[in-house]
């Protein structure tokens, strides 16, 4: 993301740095800067404006791993229940058979 920022916005010099992507996305949402964010992060930020499409060479699959002993946790079940319909819909779009 630093390489992207330097190439796309060469005159912009960071005055605040953080390594937590949640904090970075909140700073962007507050209008305090630009950042290379994931598509699903941008969807949840409301008024954030996309400046480009996916960055060349930065596309990656998202893996969600859980230990077998954690699957029974309510927080894990809630997450999987929320993700399941979206993942099914995405799979149907990319694989219309």
C-alpha positions as CSV (number, residue, x, y, z in Angstrom):
1,X,0.0,0.0,0.0
2,X,2.9,2.3,0.6
3,X,4.2,1.7,-2.9
4,X,0.7,2.4,-4.3
5,X,0.4,5.7,-2.3
6,X,3.9,6.9,-3.4
7,X,3.1,6.1,-7.1
8,X,-0.5,7.5,-7.1
9,X,-0.1,10.4,-4.7
10,X,3.6,11.3,-4.9
11,X,3.1,14.7,-3.2
12,X,1.2,13.3,-0.2
13,X,3.4,12.8,2.8
14,X,2.0,10.9,5.8
15,X,1.7,12.8,9.0
16,X,0.1,10.0,10.9
17,X,1.0,6.3,10.6
18,X,-0.7,3.2,12.0
19,X,-0.4,-0.4,11.3
20,X,-3.9,-1.4,12.2
21,X,-6.1,-1.5,9.1
22,X,-9.2,-0.8,11.1
23,X,-7.7,2.4,12.3
24,X,-6.6,3.3,8.8
25,X,-10.1,2.7,7.4
26,X,-11.6,4.9,10.1
27,X,-9.1,7.7,9.3
28,X,-10.1,7.5,5.6
29,X,-13.8,7.5,6.6
30,X,-13.2,10.6,8.6
31,X,-11.7,12.3,5.5
32,X,-8.2,12.4,6.9
33,X,-6.4,10.6,4.1
34,X,-6.2,8.0,1.4
35,X,-5.4,4.3,1.7
36,X,-5.4,1.1,-0.2
37,X,-8.3,-0.8,1.4
38,X,-10.0,-4.1,0.7
39,X,-13.3,-4.0,-1.2
40,X,-15.3,-5.4,1.7
41,X,-13.8,-2.8,4.0
42,X,-14.9,0.0,1.7
43,X,-18.4,-1.4,1.5
44,X,-18.8,-0.9,5.2
45,X,-17.6,2.7,5.3
46,X,-20.4,4.4,3.6
47,X,-19.3,7.8,2.2
48,X,-15.8,6.7,1.2
49,X,-15.0,7.3,-2.4
50,X,-13.2,4.6,-4.5
51,X,-10.4,6.2,-6.4
52,X,-9.6,3.2,-8.6
53,X,-10.5,-0.4,-9.2
54,X,-8.5,-3.3,-7.7
55,X,-4.8,-2.6,-7.6
56,X,-2.7,-4.5,-10.1
57,X,-1.0,-7.4,-8.5
58,X,-2.7,-7.0,-5.2
59,X,-5.7,-9.3,-5.6
60,X,-5.8,-12.1,-3.1
61,X,-8.2,-14.8,-1.9
62,X,-9.6,-14.4,1.6
63,X,-9.2,-17.4,3.8
64,X,-11.2,-17.9,7.0
65,X,-9.7,-20.5,9.2
66,X,-11.0,-21.7,12.5
67,X,-9.9,-24.4,14.9
68,X,-12.4,-27.2,15.4
69,X,-12.7,-26.4,19.1
70,X,-13.7,-22.8,18.3
71,X,-16.5,-23.6,15.9
72,X,-19.0,-24.0,18.8
73,X,-18.2,-20.4,20.1
74,X,-21.2,-18.1,19.6
75,X,-19.1,-15.4,18.0
76,X,-17.7,-17.8,15.4
77,X,-21.2,-19.2,14.7
78,X,-22.5,-15.6,14.3
79,X,-19.7,-14.7,11.9
80,X,-20.2,-17.8,9.8
81,X,-24.0,-17.3,9.7
82,X,-23.5,-13.8,8.4
83,X,-20.9,-14.8,5.8
84,X,-22.6,-17.9,4.5
85,X,-25.3,-16.2,2.3
86,X,-22.8,-13.7,0.9
87,X,-20.3,-16.4,0.0
88,X,-23.0,-18.6,-1.6
89,X,-24.2,-15.6,-3.7
90,X,-20.6,-14.8,-4.7
91,X,-20.0,-18.4,-5.7
92,X,-23.2,-18.5,-7.8
93,X,-22.2,-15.3,-9.6
94,X,-18.7,-16.5,-10.4
95,X,-19.9,-20.1,-11.2
96,X,-23.4,-19.7,-12.9
97,X,-23.7,-23.4,-13.8
